[in-house]
């Protein structure tokens, strides 16, 4: 017997992917942590926190990701009002 509160949803990896795809969450927090700057790359860790039906679900990278610096666009914004130049 489920009781007067109903049955509690059992979460699986597939169900969490579906919640994200269908945007069935009421809160989303995205976080990128810069762990290390190497010669020509960044070492980062991604994490997400979502709220689905009054339940908080944390999603975090198991291993850090290496991103090559050459894949990023770098710009000089001077005083922050407008872009001054692209940096090669």
N, C-alpha and C positions, 0 to 999 in steps of 0.2 A: 504494500500500500504506500503510495507516494506521500500522503499527508496533505494538509491544507495548503502548504506552500508550493506544491508541485514537485516535479523531479528536477534535480540539478543537472545542467548540461555537462557532459563529459567532454573535455577538450582534448583534441589530438592535434598533431602537426598539420594534418590536412584541414581540419576545422579552423585552425588559426589562420592558415593561408586563405581560406574562404572568407573569413571575417575581414581580413585585410583587403582582399580583392573587391569584395562587395561593400566595403566601407561601412561595416556594421558596428563600428565603435563610436563612442561619444567623446573620446578624448584621445589625442595622439601626441606623444612627445618623441622627437627625433634627436638623437645625440651622436655627435662625432667627436671622439677623443683623439687628440694628436699625442701619440705616445713617444715618438722619436722623429727627428729630422736627420736623415742620412745624407751622404754626398749628393745623390741625385734622386732621392725618393723620400716619401713620408710613410711612416708606419702609423696606421689609424685603427681604431676600434669603433664599430657601429653598434648602437643599441636603440631600441624602441620600447616605449611603454604605451599600452593602449588600455582603455576601459571598455569593457563589453558586458552589458547587463549587470552593472555594479560589481564587476570582477576586474581586477587589475592583472594584466598579462605582460610580462617582461620578455623581450626578445633581444638576445645579445649574441654577437659574434663569438664563436668558439676560439678562433685564432685571429690575431691582428691581420690587417690587409696592408700590403705594400703597394703604394701608388707612385708611379713615376712622375717626377716634377715636370718633365717635358709634356705631359698630358694636361697641364694646367695653363690657363691664360693668366698672365701677370700684368697688372696695370698700375701706373702711378697716379694716385688721386690727389696729390698735393695737399691742399688744405681741406679736402673732403667735399668740396662743392661740386667740382666737375673733374672728369678724367683729364689728366695732363698728357699722358703718353702711354703707349704700350711698352713693356719691358721685355727684351729678348733674352 
